Amino acid sequence: MFRTIIRLLVCWPIGVVIHNGWPAIVEPSEIQTPPGLAAINDPLEVQAVPGSSVTVRCILSTELDNQAKDIIWFLGKEKIPKNQYNVINSSVAEVNLVDLHPTETTMLGSTLLSCCLPGINGNPDQLLAVTNVIVSYPPYAPFNITCYTMDILYMNCSWILTDFLEPQQTIFHLRYKVSTHPCDNLDKHVPMDHSAVKSSSCNVQGNQGWCRVNMLRWSAGRYYRLWVEGSNAIGVNYSSISCHSLWDIVKPNPPRKVNLSLSSSLPPYLQLHWLYPEGGLASGFFPLVYEIHYNRNAFDLEPQVLRVENPFHELGMAVSCTNPSARVRAQSVKGYGYWSDWSPWVMLKIPQLQAPQRGPDLWRDIRKTSDGSHNLKLFWKMLSKREAQCFVQTYTVVIQMDDLPKCVQDVGNATTFQIDMNNNSYCVEVWANNFIGTSQNNTRLCIPAVGQFGKPPQDVKVERANHKGLWVTWKPPSEKTPLGYLLEWRKGQELDTGPAWWMRVHDSNQSDIHGVLLTGEFVDYVRYKVSVYATFPEGEGEPSSDYVYIRQGVPQVAPPNVRIQNSSWEGFDLRWDVLPIALRKGFILGYRIFYWPSNKPPSAAQNVTLHGGELVQSYRLLGLEPDVEYVVRILAFTVAGDGPKSNLKKAITSLNTGMNVGMLIFVISGTLLLLLTCTIILVVYRQPAICVVLYSQQVPDPKNCSWAKDMDFTKPDTLHEALKAVSMLPEPWLLQLELQEVSQITEHKLDESEKEASAWRAILTASDPSGVEEAGKLDLSSYWSTSPA
C-alpha cells in the first residue's frame, strides 16, 4: 500500500509528498470559486497509481469565520464518510482517500475532490477549493519490434502494444543509436548517455504502433540499436533493444505490372511476366529472386508455388474454360532481409480451345423383361471439366450390330440410353461433343449375344479393408484367359437396381488370385453388391457377385406382417415377411420369438432362436397348453445385436377334444353292446336273463371293471356281497332290474357253484357277451331272496 500526502492550501502555498516510489506530477489548474468566497486559486492535481492512499489538506483562509471542523468533502458527486475526516487545528482539515482505484478522466467532474462548507438554512454547500484526482498506471512496455527498409532513404519500424490500454494518453518515441559494434555485443539495457541517441516520433492505431527513421547510413559496419519509449503523466517505460544491420532488414517493394496472358503458339501456353519493384534499391545493386503463387482455376484449394530469378515464367499449357490466377513477391537473391508484400492477384478467363480429350467410360445393365426378351441399358460417367475442355455440349451413342451399318443417335446431355436386345451382339461407343469438335479417343463396349457370355470369375470374396474401402479378391474363369476384368458395385437395393459404379482392371496376370482395393464414398449400414466380370475380346462375360457391409448395425425395424395360422390345442404356425434391404442395416443371422400366456407378465416369456439367415419366414410353435391365449413378439438380429420387437400378436390354442371323443365312443359302444347282448339272450336263445343297465354321470374306465374278473364267485359269501353291492346302488345308477326264470342249463357241465359264479361275473361285467350268456342259464332266485330289497 502506497501513501501520498497532498496539501491543498487556500491563500497558502501547497506542498506535495508521495511515498510510493512513483513521482507525482503536479500541475496548476484553473479553479473557479463562488463569488464572495476566499480561496486560493492555485490547486494541484492528485496523481497516484492504483492502490495508493492519499491525504489531502484544506487550509482555511484567516479571513473566513468558519473553522476546520465544519469542512465537508466530496469526491466527484459522492460525499466522503466522516470517519475519513481529520481536523489538525481550527484552520486545517484533512481527508484520507484509501485504496484508490483507476479513474476515468473523460467524465467531467467524476474525479474532482471538493473542500466545502455546509449550506445554512437549506442553502447549497459552499465550495472553498477543488482539485483533480488522477489515478492511473505508467505505460506498459511495447514489444515485438520489427524494422525493415524498402529503399536507401528510410527505415520503418512497428511494434505491438499490450492488450491493456492505459487510460492516460501515452506518447511514444523511437530511440536509436548508430554504432560500429556488431549486434552480437548487444547491450540489453537502454543507453544512459542520451547525447548520441536520436529520436523519431511515432503513431499509434489500435494495438499497433509504427514510426520512420530517415537519413540512413548504409556504410559497412554500421549497426542500428533501437528501442521504443512510452511516457505518460504517471511515468515512463521502455521496450527491449533491437539491433539491426540495414542489409538484414531490407524489404523490397512488391513486383509491379504483373500480367497473365496466353502465348500465340498452338496449343497455347499460359505466360506470367512482371517488372522490377518501383523505388527502393536499384536492380543492379540489389538483385532479386521471385516467388509465384499460381492457381489453375478459381476453385483450387492450394496454389502451386514456383521460384524463379527472371521476371518472366511460362506456367504450362492453357486449359479450356478455366480462370487461372497468379501473384508474385520478391526477396534479395542472397537471402538478405524479408520477402516483399505480395503483388495483387491477376486473373485470366480462358475460353474453349479444343475438342474433348476422350469420350466417357461406359457400362451396361442387362435385364430380362416380362415377355422373355432382354433390355440393354447403357450408362456412362460424365467427363470432368478438364477432360471435356470446359464442358460437353452433347453426347452421341454409336451402335454397331454385327455387319450392319452403324446406328448414330444424338442423346443430348443424357447419360443413359436403352436398347431392346435380340439375338445379335453389339459394340457401342459414346462420343463427347463441344463447340470445337468431337472426342476421338473413345471407349468401345462390346456385348455378346444372349446365351453366349463367357464364364464368370471364381471365388469372388469382398471384405472391409478400412472405413472407406473394400478389398475384392477372385480367381480367373475356369476356361478362357480374359484380357482383364471389370468390377461393378452398387448399393444393395431391392432387386439390386441401384446406381452402379465400376472400375476396369487391365490385368493379364495369370496368377491364381487377383485382388483390387475399391475406394469411394462407402456408407455405414448399407449393403453393397460387388460383381466381377471377366473381359474377353467379344465383351464381358457372366458376373460373379458377393455382398458386403462396410459396417453393420442392428435392424432398424421389426419383421413386418407377422401373422398366426393353423392354431391347434398344442401350438400354431407363426409367419412373417422379410425386412426391406434398406432397413436391415446388416446381414440378418436369424430371428428370436418371444411368447407367454396373456394372463402372465412379459417377464415370464419364453423364447426360441431361429438361425438360418434372412430367408427364414415361418416357424411352428409347439408345446403350448390347450385353450390358453398366448402373446407373441418376434425380432431379427445381426452380428451387431437385436433389432426392435414386433407389435404384440395374440393367439388362442384350441381345446384337447381327442380324449373326450374317445371316451364318448367307448360309452356308446359299451351301451350298444349291452343292449345287443340282452336282445340276443331274449330273442335268439329265449332264456331267462338278468340285464342290469347302469348309467353313470362320469365316463367309465374299463379298468375299473377288472375287479369282478378277479373275484371268486364259487363262494356263497362272495356272491352275497356282490348282490348286496348291486342292490344298494342309488338312483339313477340302478334304473332297471329284470329277473327271468332260468328253466334249464344244458350247455356246460359245471357244478352249481361254478355256474352261479360265472353268471354273477357276467352281471357285473356287462361288456363281456359270454358272461351274459352264462347269466341266462343261472337260477338266482334263491340268492336274490337273501339280498336286501
SEVOMAR-23413 format. One record per residue (C-alpha): x, y, z. Coordinates in steps of 0.5 Angstrom, whole numbers, plus 2048, in hexadecimal, padded with zeros to 3 digits. Last residue first. Layout:
XYZ/...
//
This chain:
75672D7FE/75C72A801/75F7247FE/75D71D801/75871C7FC/75C71E7F7/7617187F8/75B7137F8/7587167F2/75E7177EE/75E7117E9/7637117E4/7637107DD/7627177DA/7687197DF/76C7157DB/76A7187D4/76B71F7D8/77271D7D9/77471B7D2/7727217D0/7777257D4/77572D7D5/77072B7DA/77672A7DF/7727297E6/76C7257E3/7717217DF/77571F7E6/76E71D7E9/76D7187E4/7747157E4/7747157EC/76D7117EB/76F70C7E6/77670B7EA/77170A7F1/76C7057ED/7717007EA/7737017E3/7716FD7DD/7707037D8/76B7047D3/7657007D7/7627057DC/75B7067DD/75570A7DE/7587107E1/7527157E3/75371C7E1/7557217E5/7557297E3/75972E7E7/7587357E4/75B73C7E5/76073B7EA/7657417EA/7607467EA/75E7447EF/7637417F5/76773B7F4/7657367FA/7627307F6/7697307F3/76D7307F9/76972B7FC/7697267F6/7707267F6/7717257FE/76C71F7FD/77071C7F8/77771D7FC/77471A802/7717147FE/7787127FB/7787107F4/7787177F2/7807187F3/78171F7F1/7877217EC/7827227E6/77E7277EA/78472B7EC/78572C7E5/77F7317E4/7837377E6/7887367E0/7827387DB/78273F7DE/77B7427DE/77A7497DC/77674C7E2/76E74D7E2/76E7467E2/7687427DF/76773A7E1/7637357DE/76372F7E1/7607297DD/75E7237E0/75D71D7DC/7577187DA/7597147D4/7567167CD/75C7147CA/75B7187C4/75671E7C6/75871E7CE/75F71D7CE/7617207C7/75D7267C9/7607277D0/7677267CD/76572C7C8/7637307CD/76A72F7D1/76E7307CA/76A7377C9/76C7397D0/7737377CF/77473A7C8/7707417CB/7757417D1/77B7407CD/77A7457C7/77974A7CD/77F7497D0/7837497C9/77F7507C8/7827537CE/7897507CD/78A7547C6/78675A7C8/78C75E7CB/7897657CB/78C76A7C6/79276F7C7/7917767C7/79577B7C3/7977827C5/79C7877C1/7A078C7C4/7A47917C0/7AB78F7BD/7B178F7C1/7B77947C0/7BD7927BD/7C278D7C1/7CA78E7C0/7CF7907BC/7D07897B9/7C97897B6/7C27887BA/7BB7887B8/7B57897BD/7AF7857BE/7A97867C3/7A47817C5/79E7827CB/79B77B7CC/79377A7CE/7927737D1/78D76D7CF/7937687CF/79A7697D2/7A076A7CD/7A57657CB/7A57677C4/7A776E7C0/7A776C7B8/7AC7717B5/7AC7767AF/7B077A7AB/7B77787AB/7BA77B7A5/7BE7817A9/7C377C7AC/7C37757AE/7C27757B6/7BC7757BA/7BC7777C1/7B67757C5/7B47797CB/7B07787D2/7AC77E7D5/7AB77E7DC/7AE7857DD/7A87877D8/7A37877DE/79E7817DE/7977817DC/7997817D4/79D77B7D5/7A477C7D2/7A877C7CC/7AE77F7C9/7B177D7C2/7B877F7C0/7BA77F7B9/7C077E7B5/7C77807B2/7C47867AE/7CA7897AB/7CB7917AD/7C77977AD/7C17937AB/7BC7997AA/7BF79B7A3/7BE7937A1/7B77937A3/7B678E7A8/7B37877A6/7AC7867A8/7A97827AE/7A577B7AF/7A47787B6/7A07717B6/79D76F7BC/79D76A7C2/79B7647C6/7937657C6/7937677BF/79476E7BB/79676E7B4/7987757B3/79B77B7B6/79D7817B3/7A37867B3/7A378B7AD/7A978E7AE/7B078C7B2/7B27917B7/7B57977B4/7BC79B7B4/7C07947B4/7C67957B9/7CC7977B6/7D27957B1/7D87997AE/7DB7997A7/7D57947A5/7D678E7A0/7D378A79A/7D6786795/7D678578E/7D8781788/7D7784781/7D678177A/7DA783775/7DD78A773/7DE78B76B/7E0787765/7E7788766/7E678676D/7E578A774/7E478677A/7DE78977E/7DF78A786/7D978C78A/7D8790791/7D1790794/7D1795799/7CD7957A0/7CD79C7A3/7CE79C7AB/7D47A17AA/7D57A57A3/7DA7A479E/7DC7AA79B/7E27A7797/7E87A2797/7E879B794/7EE798795/7F0792790/7F278B790/7F378578C/7F577E78E/7F777878A/7FC77C786/7FC77D77E/7FC78577F/7F9788779/7F678E77D/7F379477A/7EF79577F/7E879977E/7E579C783/7DD79D784/7D87A1788/7D079F787/7CA7A2789/7C579E78D/7C1798789/7C479278E/7BD78F78E/7BB793794/7C1798796/7C8795797/7CC79C796/7D079B78F/7D779878E/7DA796787/7E1793786/7E379277F/7E978D77D/7EE78C778/7F0789771/7ED782774/7F077B774/7EB776772/7E8770776/7E877077D/7E777877E/7EC77B782/7EC77B789/7EA78178E/7EB786793/7E878D795/7EA79179B/7E579679C/7E779E79F/7E47A47A3/7E57A17AA/7EA79C7A8/7EB7967A4/7E47937A5/7E478C7A1/7E178A79B/7E2783798/7E1780791/7E3779791/7E3778789/7E377D783/7DD77C77F/7DD778778/7DC77C772/7D577E76F/7D277B769/7CB77A76C/7C9781769/7CD784764/7D4787767/7D478E769/7DA792767/7DC79976A/7E179D766/7E47A376A/7E57A9766/7EB7AD764/7E97B275E/7E47B7762/7E07BB75E/7E17C275C/7E27CA75E/7DB7CB760/7DB7C5765/7DA7BE763/7DB7B7767/7DA7B1764/7D77AA767/7D97A4764/7D679D763/7D7796760/7D1791760/7D078A75F/7C978875C/7C478375F/7BF789760/7C078F765/7BC795766/7C079B767/7C07A076D/7C57A676D/7C87AA774/7CC7B0775/7C77B5772/7CA7BC770/7C87BB768/7C67B4766/7C97B475F/7C87AD75C/7CD7AA757/7CB7A3754/7D17A0751/7CF79C74B/7CE79474C/7D478F74C/7D278D753/7CF793757/7D3799757/7D079F75C/7D27A675C/7CF7AA762/7D17B1761/7D17B6767/7D07BE767/7D37C4769/7D97C276E/7DC7C7772/7E37CA773/7E87C676F/7E37C0771/7E97BC774/7EB7C3778/7E37C477A/7E37BD77C/7DF7B8778/7D87B577A/7D97AE77B/7D57A9777/7CE7A5776/7CC7A0771/7C579C773/7C479576F/7BD79276F/7BC78B76E/7B678776C/7B2782770/7AC786770/7AD788777/7B378B775/7BA788777/7BF78E779/7C6790776/7CA795779/7CF799775/7D679D776/7D97A3773/7E07A7774/7DE7AE771/7E27B076B/7E87B376A/7EC7B976A/7E67BE769/7E77C3763/7EC7C9763/7EC7D0766/7E67D276A/7E77D876D/7ED7DA772/7EB7E0777/7F17E377A/7F37E5781/7F87EA785/7F87EA78C/7FB7F078F/8037F0791/8057EC797/8097F079C/8107F079C/8147EA79F/8197EC7A4/8207ED7A5/8267EB7A2/8257E479E/82B7E5799/8257E6793/8227EB798/81B7EA798/8157EB794/80D7E9793/8097E778E/8017E578C/7FD7E1788/7F77DF785/7F47DA781/7EC7DA77F/7EB7D477B/7E67D3774/7EC7CF770/7F27CD773/7F97D1772/7FF7CD771/8047CF776/8067D477B/80B7D8777/80F7DD77B/8127E477B/8157E9780/81C7E4780/81E7E1786/8197DC787/8157D878D/80E7D578C/8097D3791/8037D078E/7FC7D2792/7F87CE797/7F17CE797/7F07CF78F/7E97D278E/7EB7D778A/7EF7D3785/7F67D1783/7F87D5789/7FF7D878A/8037DB78F/80A7DE78D/8107DF791/8167E478E/81D7E578F/8207EC78F/8267EF78D/8287F5792/82E7FA78E/82C7F8787/8247F9789/8257FF78C/823800794/81C802795/817805790/81380178C/8147FA78C/8177F6786/8117F5781/80C7EF77F/80B7E977B/8077E377B/8057DE775/8007D9774/8017D576E/7FD7D4767/7FD7CD763/7FF7D075F/8037D6760/8017DD761/8027DD768/7FC7DF76D/7FD7E4772/7FE7E677A/8017ED77C/8047EF782/8067F7781/80A7F8787/80E7F378C/80C7F5793/8117F9797/8177F7799/8197F57A1/8207F67A3/8207F47AB/8277F07AB/82A7F57A6/8297FB7AB/82D7F87B0/8287F77B6/8287F77BE/8217F77C2/8217FA7C9/81C7F87CE/8167FC7CE/8168027D3/8118057D8/81080C7DB/80C80F7E1/8058117E3/8038177DF/8058137D9/80B8107D5/80D80B7D0/8148097CE/8158057C8/81C8027C7/8218027C1/8298007C0/82B8017B9/8317FE7B6/8368017B2/83C7FC7B0/83B7FE7A8/8388047A6/8318057A5/82F80B7AA/82880C7AA/8258137A9/81E8127AC/81C80D7B1/81480C7B1/80F80A7B6/80A8057B8/8058037BD/8007FD7BE/7FA7FC7C3/7F58007C0/7F98067BC/7FF8097BE/80480E7BB/80B80F7BD/8108157BE/8178147BC/81D8147C1/8258147C0/8298127C6/8318147C6/8308197CC/82B8157CF/8308117D3/82C80C7D7/82C8077D2/8268037D3/8287FC7D6/8287F67D1/82F7F77CF/8307F47C8/8377F17C7/8357EC7C2/8327F27BE/8387F57BC/83C7FB7BF/83C8007BA/8368047BD/8308087BB/82C80A7C0/8248097C0/81E80C7C4/81780B7C1/8128107C5/80B80E7C8/8078137CC/8028107D0/7FB8137D2/7F88107D9/7F380B7D9/7F98067D7/7F78007D2/7F77F97D5/7F87F57CF/7FF7F77CF/8027FB7C9/8057F87C3/80B7FA7BF/80D7FD7B8/8138007B5/8148037AE/81B8057AB/81D80B7A7/82180D7A1/82480779D/81E80479C/8197FF79F/81C7FF7A6/8197FA7AB/8187FA7B3/8147F67B7/8137F77BF/80F7F17C2/80E7F57C9/80C7FC7CC/80D7FD7D3/8077FE7D7/8068067D8/8058087E0/7FF8067E3/7F980B7E5/7F680F7EB/7F48167E9/7F181A7EF/7EF8227EC/7EF8277F1/7EA82C7F5/7E98317FA/7E48357FE/7DE8337FB/7D88357FF/7D2830800/7CB8327FE/7C7836802/7C2832806/7C283780C/7CA83780C/7CE833807/7D482E809/7DB831808/7DE82D802/7E582A800/7E48277F9/7E88217F6/7E68207EF/7E781A7EB/7E08197E8/7DF8207E7/7DF81F7DF/7E08187DD/7E68177D9/7EA8167DE/7E880F7E0/7EC80E7E7/7F08087E9/7EE8067F0/7F18097F6/7F28057FD/7F080A802/7EF811801/7F0815808/7ED81C809/7F182180D/7EE828810/7F382E811/7F0834814/7EE83381B/7F382D81C/7F5827819/7EE824818/7ED81D815/7E881A810/7E881380E/7E3811813/7DE817810/7DC81380A/7DE816803/7D8819800/7D78177F9/7D781B7F3/7DE81B7F1/7E281A7F7/7DE81F7FC/7E1821803/7DE825809/7E182A80D/7DE82D813/7E382A818/7E882F814/7E5835817/7E183A814/7E2842814/7E684280E/7EB84880D/7F0843810/7F083F80A/7EE83880B/7F383280A/7F182C806/7F5826807/7F5820802/7F8819805/7F98147FF/7F980C800/7FB8097FA/7F88027F7/7F88057F0/7FE80A7EE/7FE8117F0/7FD8187EE/7F981D7F2/7F98237EE/7FB82A7F1/7F78307F3/7F88377F1/7F283B7F2/7F383C7FA/7EC83D7FD/7E8843800/7E18427FE/7DD8487FC/7DB8467F5/7DC83E7F4/7E283B7F3/7E58397EC/7EC8367EC/7F08357E6/7F68307E6/7FD8307E9/80182A7E7/8038257EC/80781F7E9/80781A7EF/80E8157EF/80C80E7EF/81080A7F5/80A80A7FA/80C8107FF/8098167FB/80A81D7FF/8068237FC/80782A7FE/8028307FD/8038377FE/7FE83B803/7F883F801/7F4839801/7F8833801/7F782C7FE/7FD828802/7FE8217FE/80081B802/8018147FF/80180D802/8038077FE/800800800/
//
